[in-house]
Amino acid sequence: MGLFGDHERVSREEFKRALWKLHDKGFSHEEVSEVESTFRGDLYEGGASAGISKEEIKKGIMWLKDHHGGLSLSSEHISKVEEVLKHYL
């Protein structure tokens, strides 16, 4: 799947699987926590807004790119995050 695949949102369960994939790709606990923190507010919205939308993923990735100097995530890690999340859309 790609960014504009079949799904409109990444569900909570899909996001958990994405975080495990990041662990499998060599991300540390701290790096995975930073990714989770970036999307936490979007993830836990209720009702029809539950999950992370395509637009929220784009905004979260842009935020990570703009602030990666203060994070433990490298540009390469951010690209991997984007790749893993896009898989679920």
PDB file of N, CA, C and O in Angstrom:
ATOM      1  N   MET A   1       0.840  -1.184   0.000  1.00  0.00           N
ATOM      2  CA  MET A   1       0.000   0.000   0.000  1.00  0.00           C
ATOM      3  C   MET A   1       0.878   1.238   0.000  1.00  0.00           C
ATOM      4  O   MET A   1       2.065   1.155   0.316  1.00  0.00           O
ATOM      5  N   GLY A   2       0.327   2.354  -0.340  1.00  0.00           N
ATOM      6  CA  GLY A   2       1.075   3.595  -0.356  1.00  0.00           C
ATOM      7  C   GLY A   2       0.359   4.656   0.428  1.00  0.00           C
ATOM      8  O   GLY A   2      -0.650   4.386   1.079  1.00  0.00           O
ATOM      9  N   LEU A   3       0.873   5.856   0.370  1.00  0.00           N
ATOM     10  CA  LEU A   3       0.284   6.961   1.116  1.00  0.00           C
ATOM     11  C   LEU A   3      -1.170   7.172   0.726  1.00  0.00           C
ATOM     12  O   LEU A   3      -1.988   7.564   1.558  1.00  0.00           O
ATOM     13  N   PHE A   4      -1.491   6.915  -0.524  1.00  0.00           N
ATOM     14  CA  PHE A   4      -2.862   7.131  -0.969  1.00  0.00           C
ATOM     15  C   PHE A   4      -3.522   5.803  -1.317  1.00  0.00           C
ATOM     16  O   PHE A   4      -4.189   5.678  -2.345  1.00  0.00           O
ATOM     17  N   GLY A   5      -3.329   4.815  -0.447  1.00  0.00           N
ATOM     18  CA  GLY A   5      -3.899   3.481  -0.622  1.00  0.00           C
ATOM     19  C   GLY A   5      -5.352   3.444  -0.205  1.00  0.00           C
ATOM     20  O   GLY A   5      -6.072   4.435  -0.327  1.00  0.00           O
ATOM     21  N   ASP A   6      -5.779   2.290   0.289  1.00  0.00           N
ATOM     22  CA  ASP A   6      -7.191   2.036   0.567  1.00  0.00           C
ATOM     23  C   ASP A   6      -7.691   2.621   1.876  1.00  0.00           C
ATOM     24  O   ASP A   6      -8.879   2.926   1.986  1.00  0.00           O
ATOM     25  N   HIS A   7      -6.838   2.788   2.865  1.00  0.00           N
ATOM     26  CA  HIS A   7      -7.268   3.227   4.189  1.00  0.00           C
ATOM     27  C   HIS A   7      -7.177   4.745   4.321  1.00  0.00           C
ATOM     28  O   HIS A   7      -6.286   5.390   3.769  1.00  0.00           O
ATOM     29  N   GLU A   8      -8.118   5.280   5.063  1.00  0.00           N
ATOM     30  CA  GLU A   8      -8.125   6.721   5.341  1.00  0.00           C
ATOM     31  C   GLU A   8      -7.349   7.064   6.595  1.00  0.00           C
ATOM     32  O   GLU A   8      -6.860   8.184   6.743  1.00  0.00           O
ATOM     33  N   ARG A   9      -7.235   6.091   7.510  1.00  0.00           N
ATOM     34  CA  ARG A   9      -6.602   6.346   8.798  1.00  0.00           C
ATOM     35  C   ARG A   9      -5.801   5.122   9.233  1.00  0.00           C
ATOM     36  O   ARG A   9      -6.123   3.990   8.872  1.00  0.00           O
ATOM     37  N   VAL A  10      -4.759   5.368  10.011  1.00  0.00           N
ATOM     38  CA  VAL A  10      -4.025   4.292  10.666  1.00  0.00           C
ATOM     39  C   VAL A  10      -4.683   4.081  12.019  1.00  0.00           C
ATOM     40  O   VAL A  10      -4.744   5.004  12.831  1.00  0.00           O
ATOM     41  N   SER A  11      -5.176   2.877  12.267  1.00  0.00           N
ATOM     42  CA  SER A  11      -5.867   2.571  13.520  1.00  0.00           C
ATOM     43  C   SER A  11      -4.863   2.426  14.661  1.00  0.00           C
ATOM     44  O   SER A  11      -3.653   2.376  14.437  1.00  0.00           O
ATOM     45  N   ARG A  12      -5.376   2.361  15.869  1.00  0.00           N
ATOM     46  CA  ARG A  12      -4.508   2.160  17.050  1.00  0.00           C
ATOM     47  C   ARG A  12      -3.731   0.858  16.934  1.00  0.00           C
ATOM     48  O   ARG A  12      -2.533   0.812  17.213  1.00  0.00           O
ATOM     49  N   GLU A  13      -4.420  -0.197  16.522  1.00  0.00           N
ATOM     50  CA  GLU A  13      -3.766  -1.503  16.384  1.00  0.00           C
ATOM     51  C   GLU A  13      -2.688  -1.456  15.298  1.00  0.00           C
ATOM     52  O   GLU A  13      -1.599  -1.998  15.486  1.00  0.00           O
ATOM     53  N   GLU A  14      -2.976  -0.825  14.189  1.00  0.00           N
ATOM     54  CA  GLU A  14      -1.983  -0.703  13.122  1.00  0.00           C
ATOM     55  C   GLU A  14      -0.782   0.119  13.584  1.00  0.00           C
ATOM     56  O   GLU A  14       0.358  -0.182  13.229  1.00  0.00           O
ATOM     57  N   PHE A  15      -1.043   1.147  14.368  1.00  0.00           N
ATOM     58  CA  PHE A  15       0.048   1.974  14.878  1.00  0.00           C
ATOM     59  C   PHE A  15       0.941   1.158  15.813  1.00  0.00           C
ATOM     60  O   PHE A  15       2.164   1.293  15.774  1.00  0.00           O
ATOM     61  N   LYS A  16       0.340   0.315  16.648  1.00  0.00           N
ATOM     62  CA  LYS A  16       1.134  -0.558  17.521  1.00  0.00           C
ATOM     63  C   LYS A  16       2.028  -1.470  16.686  1.00  0.00           C
ATOM     64  O   LYS A  16       3.200  -1.664  17.009  1.00  0.00           O
ATOM     65  N   ARG A  17       1.469  -2.033  15.605  1.00  0.00           N
ATOM     66  CA  ARG A  17       2.271  -2.885  14.721  1.00  0.00           C
ATOM     67  C   ARG A  17       3.389  -2.080  14.065  1.00  0.00           C
ATOM     68  O   ARG A  17       4.500  -2.581  13.895  1.00  0.00           O
ATOM     69  N   ALA A  18       3.096  -0.832  13.697  1.00  0.00           N
ATOM     70  CA  ALA A  18       4.117   0.028  13.095  1.00  0.00           C
ATOM     71  C   ALA A  18       5.260   0.273  14.077  1.00  0.00           C
ATOM     72  O   ALA A  18       6.426   0.260  13.683  1.00  0.00           O
ATOM     73  N   LEU A  19       4.938   0.494  15.345  1.00  0.00           N
ATOM     74  CA  LEU A  19       5.981   0.705  16.346  1.00  0.00           C
ATOM     75  C   LEU A  19       6.847  -0.537  16.510  1.00  0.00           C
ATOM     76  O   LEU A  19       8.060  -0.429  16.684  1.00  0.00           O
ATOM     77  N   TRP A  20       6.231  -1.717  16.454  1.00  0.00           N
ATOM     78  CA  TRP A  20       7.015  -2.960  16.533  1.00  0.00           C
ATOM     79  C   TRP A  20       7.923  -3.099  15.317  1.00  0.00           C
ATOM     80  O   TRP A  20       9.056  -3.568  15.433  1.00  0.00           O
ATOM     81  N   LYS A  21       7.427  -2.693  14.155  1.00  0.00           N
ATOM     82  CA  LYS A  21       8.269  -2.740  12.945  1.00  0.00           C
ATOM     83  C   LYS A  21       9.484  -1.834  13.108  1.00  0.00           C
ATOM     84  O   LYS A  21      10.584  -2.173  12.673  1.00  0.00           O
ATOM     85  N   LEU A  22       9.276  -0.681  13.738  1.00  0.00           N
ATOM     86  CA  LEU A  22      10.399   0.223  13.966  1.00  0.00           C
ATOM     87  C   LEU A  22      11.421  -0.429  14.900  1.00  0.00           C
ATOM     88  O   LEU A  22      12.626  -0.315  14.678  1.00  0.00           O
ATOM     89  N   HIS A  23      10.942  -1.112  15.942  1.00  0.00           N
ATOM     90  CA  HIS A  23      11.853  -1.867  16.824  1.00  0.00           C
ATOM     91  C   HIS A  23      12.647  -2.879  15.998  1.00  0.00           C
ATOM     92  O   HIS A  23      13.860  -3.020  16.157  1.00  0.00           O
ATOM     93  N   ASP A  24      11.936  -3.579  15.114  1.00  0.00           N
ATOM     94  CA  ASP A  24      12.591  -4.592  14.272  1.00  0.00           C
ATOM     95  C   ASP A  24      13.621  -3.976  13.330  1.00  0.00           C
ATOM     96  O   ASP A  24      14.579  -4.641  12.936  1.00  0.00           O
ATOM     97  N   LYS A  25      13.428  -2.715  12.971  1.00  0.00           N
ATOM     98  CA  LYS A  25      14.361  -2.020  12.074  1.00  0.00           C
ATOM     99  C   LYS A  25      15.527  -1.395  12.846  1.00  0.00           C
ATOM    100  O   LYS A  25      16.337  -0.666  12.272  1.00  0.00           O
ATOM    101  N   GLY A  26      15.609  -1.681  14.143  1.00  0.00           N
ATOM    102  CA  GLY A  26      16.748  -1.228  14.933  1.00  0.00           C
ATOM    103  C   GLY A  26      16.538   0.042  15.727  1.00  0.00           C
ATOM    104  O   GLY A  26      17.496   0.570  16.291  1.00  0.00           O
ATOM    105  N   PHE A  27      15.321   0.553  15.791  1.00  0.00           N
ATOM    106  CA  PHE A  27      15.046   1.752  16.579  1.00  0.00           C
ATOM    107  C   PHE A  27      15.168   1.418  18.066  1.00  0.00           C
ATOM    108  O   PHE A  27      14.747   0.350  18.511  1.00  0.00           O
ATOM    109  N   SER A  28      15.743   2.335  18.815  1.00  0.00           N
ATOM    110  CA  SER A  28      15.827   2.167  20.266  1.00  0.00           C
ATOM    111  C   SER A  28      14.467   2.453  20.900  1.00  0.00           C
ATOM    112  O   SER A  28      13.559   2.978  20.255  1.00  0.00           O
ATOM    113  N   HIS A  29      14.348   2.095  22.178  1.00  0.00           N
ATOM    114  CA  HIS A  29      13.109   2.393  22.913  1.00  0.00           C
ATOM    115  C   HIS A  29      12.841   3.904  22.912  1.00  0.00           C
ATOM    116  O   HIS A  29      11.703   4.337  22.728  1.00  0.00           O
ATOM    117  N   GLU A  30      13.894   4.699  23.118  1.00  0.00           N
ATOM    118  CA  GLU A  30      13.742   6.158  23.137  1.00  0.00           C
ATOM    119  C   GLU A  30      13.243   6.683  21.786  1.00  0.00           C
ATOM    120  O   GLU A  30      12.379   7.559  21.740  1.00  0.00           O
ATOM    121  N   GLU A  31      13.778   6.157  20.708  1.00  0.00           N
ATOM    122  CA  GLU A  31      13.356   6.609  19.371  1.00  0.00           C
ATOM    123  C   GLU A  31      11.900   6.243  19.090  1.00  0.00           C
ATOM    124  O   GLU A  31      11.145   7.047  18.542  1.00  0.00           O
ATOM    125  N   VAL A  32      11.516   5.038  19.464  1.00  0.00           N
ATOM    126  CA  VAL A  32      10.127   4.616  19.279  1.00  0.00           C
ATOM    127  C   VAL A  32       9.203   5.481  20.137  1.00  0.00           C
ATOM    128  O   VAL A  32       8.109   5.838  19.699  1.00  0.00           O
ATOM    129  N   SER A  33       9.624   5.815  21.336  1.00  0.00           N
ATOM    130  CA  SER A  33       8.826   6.678  22.218  1.00  0.00           C
ATOM    131  C   SER A  33       8.633   8.061  21.608  1.00  0.00           C
ATOM    132  O   SER A  33       7.558   8.646  21.734  1.00  0.00           O
ATOM    133  N   GLU A  34       9.660   8.590  20.950  1.00  0.00           N
ATOM    134  CA  GLU A  34       9.537   9.896  20.295  1.00  0.00           C
ATOM    135  C   GLU A  34       8.510   9.843  19.167  1.00  0.00           C
ATOM    136  O   GLU A  34       7.720  10.771  18.996  1.00  0.00           O
ATOM    137  N   VAL A  35       8.523   8.765  18.408  1.00  0.00           N
ATOM    138  CA  VAL A  35       7.537   8.600  17.334  1.00  0.00           C
ATOM    139  C   VAL A  35       6.135   8.509  17.934  1.00  0.00           C
ATOM    140  O   VAL A  35       5.207   9.167  17.464  1.00  0.00           O
ATOM    141  N   GLU A  36       5.993   7.706  18.955  1.00  0.00           N
ATOM    142  CA  GLU A  36       4.689   7.539  19.597  1.00  0.00           C
ATOM    143  C   GLU A  36       4.180   8.870  20.157  1.00  0.00           C
ATOM    144  O   GLU A  36       3.000   9.192  20.014  1.00  0.00           O
ATOM    145  N   SER A  37       5.046   9.627  20.781  1.00  0.00           N
ATOM    146  CA  SER A  37       4.661  10.921  21.352  1.00  0.00           C
ATOM    147  C   SER A  37       4.211  11.901  20.274  1.00  0.00           C
ATOM    148  O   SER A  37       3.302  12.700  20.496  1.00  0.00           O
ATOM    149  N   THR A  38       4.839  11.840  19.126  1.00  0.00           N
ATOM    150  CA  THR A  38       4.495  12.750  18.032  1.00  0.00           C
ATOM    151  C   THR A  38       3.061  12.544  17.564  1.00  0.00           C
ATOM    152  O   THR A  38       2.371  13.505  17.223  1.00  0.00           O
ATOM    153  N   PHE A  39       2.615  11.301  17.548  1.00  0.00           N
ATOM    154  CA  PHE A  39       1.296  10.992  16.991  1.00  0.00           C
ATOM    155  C   PHE A  39       0.240  10.657  18.038  1.00  0.00           C
ATOM    156  O   PHE A  39      -0.902  10.365  17.685  1.00  0.00           O
ATOM    157  N   ARG A  40       0.595  10.694  19.303  1.00  0.00           N
ATOM    158  CA  ARG A  40      -0.318  10.273  20.373  1.00  0.00           C
ATOM    159  C   ARG A  40      -1.646  11.029  20.364  1.00  0.00           C
ATOM    160  O   ARG A  40      -2.705  10.409  20.461  1.00  0.00           O
ATOM    161  N   GLY A  41      -1.608  12.332  20.251  1.00  0.00           N
ATOM    162  CA  GLY A  41      -2.839  13.122  20.274  1.00  0.00           C
ATOM    163  C   GLY A  41      -3.780  12.767  19.137  1.00  0.00           C
ATOM    164  O   GLY A  41      -4.995  12.693  19.325  1.00  0.00           O
ATOM    165  N   ASP A  42      -3.214  12.546  17.953  1.00  0.00           N
ATOM    166  CA  ASP A  42      -4.029  12.173  16.799  1.00  0.00           C
ATOM    167  C   ASP A  42      -4.586  10.766  16.959  1.00  0.00           C
ATOM    168  O   ASP A  42      -5.725  10.497  16.577  1.00  0.00           O
ATOM    169  N   LEU A  43      -3.800   9.888  17.511  1.00  0.00           N
ATOM    170  CA  LEU A  43      -4.162   8.487  17.625  1.00  0.00           C
ATOM    171  C   LEU A  43      -5.356   8.257  18.537  1.00  0.00           C
ATOM    172  O   LEU A  43      -6.192   7.397  18.260  1.00  0.00           O
ATOM    173  N   TYR A  44      -5.442   9.015  19.617  1.00  0.00           N
ATOM    174  CA  TYR A  44      -6.465   8.758  20.618  1.00  0.00           C
ATOM    175  C   TYR A  44      -7.690   9.668  20.517  1.00  0.00           C
ATOM    176  O   TYR A  44      -8.423   9.835  21.492  1.00  0.00           O
ATOM    177  N   GLU A  45      -7.910  10.249  19.351  1.00  0.00           N
ATOM    178  CA  GLU A  45      -9.148  10.977  19.126  1.00  0.00           C
ATOM    179  C   GLU A  45     -10.288   9.965  19.111  1.00  0.00           C
ATOM    180  O   GLU A  45     -10.076   8.787  18.824  1.00  0.00           O
ATOM    181  N   GLY A  46     -11.475  10.420  19.415  1.00  0.00           N
ATOM    182  CA  GLY A  46     -12.608   9.508  19.467  1.00  0.00           C
ATOM    183  C   GLY A  46     -13.451   9.520  18.206  1.00  0.00           C
ATOM    184  O   GLY A  46     -13.265  10.360  17.326  1.00  0.00           O
ATOM    185  N   GLY A  47     -14.375   8.581  18.132  1.00  0.00           N
ATOM    186  CA  GLY A  47     -15.343   8.512  17.048  1.00  0.00           C
ATOM    187  C   GLY A  47     -14.726   8.335  15.674  1.00  0.00           C
ATOM    188  O   GLY A  47     -13.767   7.585  15.498  1.00  0.00           O
ATOM    189  N   ALA A  48     -15.295   9.042  14.700  1.00  0.00           N
ATOM    190  CA  ALA A  48     -14.838   8.930  13.308  1.00  0.00           C
ATOM    191  C   ALA A  48     -13.420   9.455  13.131  1.00  0.00           C
ATOM    192  O   ALA A  48     -12.764   9.144  12.137  1.00  0.00           O
ATOM    193  N   SER A  49     -12.945  10.242  14.079  1.00  0.00           N
ATOM    194  CA  SER A  49     -11.589  10.791  14.006  1.00  0.00           C
ATOM    195  C   SER A  49     -10.546   9.886  14.643  1.00  0.00           C
ATOM    196  O   SER A  49      -9.369  10.243  14.687  1.00  0.00           O
ATOM    197  N   ALA A  50     -10.954   8.720  15.137  1.00  0.00           N
ATOM    198  CA  ALA A  50     -10.020   7.810  15.794  1.00  0.00           C
ATOM    199  C   ALA A  50      -8.951   7.361  14.805  1.00  0.00           C
ATOM    200  O   ALA A  50      -9.240   7.084  13.642  1.00  0.00           O
ATOM    201  N   GLY A  51      -7.732   7.295  15.277  1.00  0.00           N
ATOM    202  CA  GLY A  51      -6.620   6.905  14.422  1.00  0.00           C
ATOM    203  C   GLY A  51      -5.890   8.122  13.868  1.00  0.00           C
ATOM    204  O   GLY A  51      -6.162   9.260  14.251  1.00  0.00           O
ATOM    205  N   ILE A  52      -4.960   7.856  12.963  1.00  0.00           N
ATOM    206  CA  ILE A  52      -4.124   8.918  12.397  1.00  0.00           C
ATOM    207  C   ILE A  52      -4.443   9.038  10.911  1.00  0.00           C
ATOM    208  O   ILE A  52      -4.280   8.079  10.156  1.00  0.00           O
ATOM    209  N   SER A  53      -4.894  10.210  10.496  1.00  0.00           N
ATOM    210  CA  SER A  53      -5.248  10.437   9.091  1.00  0.00           C
ATOM    211  C   SER A  53      -3.999  10.665   8.240  1.00  0.00           C
ATOM    212  O   SER A  53      -2.906  10.879   8.763  1.00  0.00           O
ATOM    213  N   LYS A  54      -4.180  10.617   6.938  1.00  0.00           N
ATOM    214  CA  LYS A  54      -3.084  10.888   6.000  1.00  0.00           C
ATOM    215  C   LYS A  54      -2.479  12.263   6.270  1.00  0.00           C
ATOM    216  O   LYS A  54      -1.259  12.425   6.303  1.00  0.00           O
ATOM    217  N   GLU A  55      -3.336  13.228   6.458  1.00  0.00           N
ATOM    218  CA  GLU A  55      -2.867  14.601   6.696  1.00  0.00           C
ATOM    219  C   GLU A  55      -2.113  14.699   8.012  1.00  0.00           C
ATOM    220  O   GLU A  55      -1.097  15.390   8.090  1.00  0.00           O
ATOM    221  N   GLU A  56      -2.591  14.021   9.044  1.00  0.00           N
ATOM    222  CA  GLU A  56      -1.911  14.033  10.341  1.00  0.00           C
ATOM    223  C   GLU A  56      -0.543  13.354  10.243  1.00  0.00           C
ATOM    224  O   GLU A  56       0.410  13.777  10.897  1.00  0.00           O
ATOM    225  N   ILE A  57      -0.449  12.310   9.432  1.00  0.00           N
ATOM    226  CA  ILE A  57       0.851  11.677   9.221  1.00  0.00           C
ATOM    227  C   ILE A  57       1.802  12.652   8.538  1.00  0.00           C
ATOM    228  O   ILE A  57       2.954  12.789   8.951  1.00  0.00           O
ATOM    229  N   LYS A  58       1.330  13.323   7.503  1.00  0.00           N
ATOM    230  CA  LYS A  58       2.165  14.306   6.801  1.00  0.00           C
ATOM    231  C   LYS A  58       2.660  15.381   7.759  1.00  0.00           C
ATOM    232  O   LYS A  58       3.841  15.727   7.762  1.00  0.00           O
ATOM    233  N   LYS A  59       1.747  15.906   8.572  1.00  0.00           N
ATOM    234  CA  LYS A  59       2.117  16.959   9.529  1.00  0.00           C
ATOM    235  C   LYS A  59       3.101  16.436  10.579  1.00  0.00           C
ATOM    236  O   LYS A  59       4.055  17.129  10.933  1.00  0.00           O
ATOM    237  N   GLY A  60       2.873  15.220  11.076  1.00  0.00           N
ATOM    238  CA  GLY A  60       3.774  14.641  12.066  1.00  0.00           C
ATOM    239  C   GLY A  60       5.168  14.417  11.499  1.00  0.00           C
ATOM    240  O   GLY A  60       6.164  14.694  12.167  1.00  0.00           O
ATOM    241  N   ILE A  61       5.244  13.922  10.278  1.00  0.00           N
ATOM    242  CA  ILE A  61       6.539  13.706   9.631  1.00  0.00           C
ATOM    243  C   ILE A  61       7.248  15.040   9.415  1.00  0.00           C
ATOM    244  O   ILE A  61       8.453  15.149   9.642  1.00  0.00           O
ATOM    245  N   MET A  62       6.515  16.036   8.984  1.00  0.00           N
ATOM    246  CA  MET A  62       7.119  17.369   8.800  1.00  0.00           C
ATOM    247  C   MET A  62       7.633  17.917  10.126  1.00  0.00           C
ATOM    248  O   MET A  62       8.706  18.520  10.171  1.00  0.00           O
ATOM    249  N   TRP A  63       6.882  17.715  11.201  1.00  0.00           N
ATOM    250  CA  TRP A  63       7.325  18.180  12.511  1.00  0.00           C
ATOM    251  C   TRP A  63       8.618  17.470  12.906  1.00  0.00           C
ATOM    252  O   TRP A  63       9.554  18.103  13.395  1.00  0.00           O
ATOM    253  N   LEU A  64       8.668  16.148  12.692  1.00  0.00           N
ATOM    254  CA  LEU A  64       9.884  15.401  13.010  1.00  0.00           C
ATOM    255  C   LEU A  64      11.071  15.913  12.193  1.00  0.00           C
ATOM    256  O   LEU A  64      12.174  16.062  12.719  1.00  0.00           O
ATOM    257  N   LYS A  65      10.842  16.177  10.922  1.00  0.00           N
ATOM    258  CA  LYS A  65      11.922  16.679  10.062  1.00  0.00           C
ATOM    259  C   LYS A  65      12.389  18.058  10.523  1.00  0.00           C
ATOM    260  O   LYS A  65      13.588  18.339  10.537  1.00  0.00           O
ATOM    261  N   ASP A  66      11.457  18.900  10.892  1.00  0.00           N
ATOM    262  CA  ASP A  66      11.794  20.268  11.325  1.00  0.00           C
ATOM    263  C   ASP A  66      12.497  20.298  12.679  1.00  0.00           C
ATOM    264  O   ASP A  66      13.224  21.247  12.974  1.00  0.00           O
ATOM    265  N   HIS A  67      12.289  19.268  13.510  1.00  0.00           N
ATOM    266  CA  HIS A  67      12.815  19.267  14.879  1.00  0.00           C
ATOM    267  C   HIS A  67      13.793  18.134  15.160  1.00  0.00           C
ATOM    268  O   HIS A  67      14.111  17.877  16.322  1.00  0.00           O
ATOM    269  N   HIS A  68      14.277  17.452  14.130  1.00  0.00           N
ATOM    270  CA  HIS A  68      15.103  16.265  14.373  1.00  0.00           C
ATOM    271  C   HIS A  68      16.422  16.592  15.066  1.00  0.00           C
ATOM    272  O   HIS A  68      17.035  15.706  15.662  1.00  0.00           O
ATOM    273  N   GLY A  69      16.865  17.832  15.000  1.00  0.00           N
ATOM    274  CA  GLY A  69      18.092  18.201  15.698  1.00  0.00           C
ATOM    275  C   GLY A  69      17.973  18.073  17.210  1.00  0.00           C
ATOM    276  O   GLY A  69      18.968  17.825  17.891  1.00  0.00           O
ATOM    277  N   GLY A  70      16.773  18.240  17.737  1.00  0.00           N
ATOM    278  CA  GLY A  70      16.553  18.126  19.177  1.00  0.00           C
ATOM    279  C   GLY A  70      16.055  16.757  19.594  1.00  0.00           C
ATOM    280  O   GLY A  70      15.754  16.532  20.767  1.00  0.00           O
ATOM    281  N   LEU A  71      15.967  15.844  18.643  1.00  0.00           N
ATOM    282  CA  LEU A  71      15.477  14.493  18.908  1.00  0.00           C
ATOM    283  C   LEU A  71      16.596  13.492  18.687  1.00  0.00           C
ATOM    284  O   LEU A  71      17.656  13.834  18.162  1.00  0.00           O
ATOM    285  N   SER A  72      16.354  12.270  19.086  1.00  0.00           N
ATOM    286  CA  SER A  72      17.344  11.222  18.832  1.00  0.00           C
ATOM    287  C   SER A  72      17.148  10.600  17.457  1.00  0.00           C
ATOM    288  O   SER A  72      17.909   9.715  17.068  1.00  0.00           O
ATOM    289  N   LEU A  73      16.136  11.051  16.713  1.00  0.00           N
ATOM    290  CA  LEU A  73      15.843  10.504  15.393  1.00  0.00           C
ATOM    291  C   LEU A  73      16.664  11.206  14.314  1.00  0.00           C
ATOM    292  O   LEU A  73      16.670  12.434  14.231  1.00  0.00           O
ATOM    293  N   SER A  74      17.350  10.428  13.498  1.00  0.00           N
ATOM    294  CA  SER A  74      18.089  10.972  12.361  1.00  0.00           C
ATOM    295  C   SER A  74      17.137  11.146  11.174  1.00  0.00           C
ATOM    296  O   SER A  74      15.996  10.687  11.215  1.00  0.00           O
ATOM    297  N   SER A  75      17.607  11.798  10.140  1.00  0.00           N
ATOM    298  CA  SER A  75      16.809  11.930   8.917  1.00  0.00           C
ATOM    299  C   SER A  75      16.467  10.561   8.346  1.00  0.00           C
ATOM    300  O   SER A  75      15.364  10.349   7.840  1.00  0.00           O
ATOM    301  N   GLU A  76      17.411   9.637   8.427  1.00  0.00           N
ATOM    302  CA  GLU A  76      17.178   8.274   7.936  1.00  0.00           C
ATOM    303  C   GLU A  76      16.075   7.591   8.749  1.00  0.00           C
ATOM    304  O   GLU A  76      15.217   6.907   8.191  1.00  0.00           O
ATOM    305  N   HIS A  77      16.105   7.782  10.065  1.00  0.00           N
ATOM    306  CA  HIS A  77      15.058   7.201  10.913  1.00  0.00           C
ATOM    307  C   HIS A  77      13.691   7.777  10.559  1.00  0.00           C
ATOM    308  O   HIS A  77      12.701   7.048  10.501  1.00  0.00           O
ATOM    309  N   ILE A  78      13.641   9.073  10.326  1.00  0.00           N
ATOM    310  CA  ILE A  78      12.365   9.722   9.996  1.00  0.00           C
ATOM    311  C   ILE A  78      11.821   9.169   8.683  1.00  0.00           C
ATOM    312  O   ILE A  78      10.615   8.963   8.550  1.00  0.00           O
ATOM    313  N   SER A  79      12.690   8.932   7.724  1.00  0.00           N
ATOM    314  CA  SER A  79      12.261   8.323   6.457  1.00  0.00           C
ATOM    315  C   SER A  79      11.683   6.936   6.691  1.00  0.00           C
ATOM    316  O   SER A  79      10.700   6.557   6.055  1.00  0.00           O
ATOM    317  N   LYS A  80      12.284   6.180   7.595  1.00  0.00           N
ATOM    318  CA  LYS A  80      11.773   4.843   7.925  1.00  0.00           C
ATOM    319  C   LYS A  80      10.411   4.933   8.603  1.00  0.00           C
ATOM    320  O   LYS A  80       9.527   4.119   8.334  1.00  0.00           O
ATOM    321  N   VAL A  81      10.238   5.918   9.480  1.00  0.00           N
ATOM    322  CA  VAL A  81       8.939   6.122  10.140  1.00  0.00           C
ATOM    323  C   VAL A  81       7.875   6.387   9.083  1.00  0.00           C
ATOM    324  O   VAL A  81       6.797   5.795   9.110  1.00  0.00           O
ATOM    325  N   GLU A  82       8.187   7.274   8.160  1.00  0.00           N
ATOM    326  CA  GLU A  82       7.246   7.615   7.093  1.00  0.00           C
ATOM    327  C   GLU A  82       6.893   6.369   6.269  1.00  0.00           C
ATOM    328  O   GLU A  82       5.722   6.134   5.969  1.00  0.00           O
ATOM    329  N   GLU A  83       7.882   5.591   5.914  1.00  0.00           N
ATOM    330  CA  GLU A  83       7.679   4.373   5.134  1.00  0.00           C
ATOM    331  C   GLU A  83       6.780   3.389   5.866  1.00  0.00           C
ATOM    332  O   GLU A  83       5.855   2.834   5.274  1.00  0.00           O
ATOM    333  N   VAL A  84       7.042   3.170   7.145  1.00  0.00           N
ATOM    334  CA  VAL A  84       6.277   2.200   7.926  1.00  0.00           C
ATOM    335  C   VAL A  84       4.826   2.672   8.085  1.00  0.00           C
ATOM    336  O   VAL A  84       3.907   1.866   7.941  1.00  0.00           O
ATOM    337  N   LEU A  85       4.601   3.951   8.377  1.00  0.00           N
ATOM    338  CA  LEU A  85       3.233   4.450   8.546  1.00  0.00           C
ATOM    339  C   LEU A  85       2.461   4.433   7.229  1.00  0.00           C
ATOM    340  O   LEU A  85       1.273   4.111   7.213  1.00  0.00           O
ATOM    341  N   LYS A  86       3.122   4.775   6.133  1.00  0.00           N
ATOM    342  CA  LYS A  86       2.461   4.767   4.825  1.00  0.00           C
ATOM    343  C   LYS A  86       1.965   3.373   4.461  1.00  0.00           C
ATOM    344  O   LYS A  86       0.962   3.222   3.763  1.00  0.00           O
ATOM    345  N   HIS A  87       2.669   2.367   4.936  1.00  0.00           N
ATOM    346  CA  HIS A  87       2.278   0.985   4.648  1.00  0.00           C
ATOM    347  C   HIS A  87       0.838   0.711   5.087  1.00  0.00           C
ATOM    348  O   HIS A  87       0.143  -0.087   4.458  1.00  0.00           O
ATOM    349  N   TYR A  88       0.390   1.360   6.149  1.00  0.00           N
ATOM    350  CA  TYR A  88      -0.939   1.095   6.702  1.00  0.00           C
ATOM    351  C   TYR A  88      -2.033   1.954   6.093  1.00  0.00           C
ATOM    352  O   TYR A  88      -3.194   1.815   6.478  1.00  0.00           O
ATOM    353  N   LEU A  89      -1.710   2.826   5.170  1.00  0.00           N
ATOM    354  CA  LEU A  89      -2.735   3.649   4.519  1.00  0.00           C
ATOM    355  C   LEU A  89      -3.156   3.031   3.201  1.00  0.00           C
ATOM    356  O   LEU A  89      -4.011   3.581   2.507  1.00  0.00           O
TER     357      LEU A  89
END
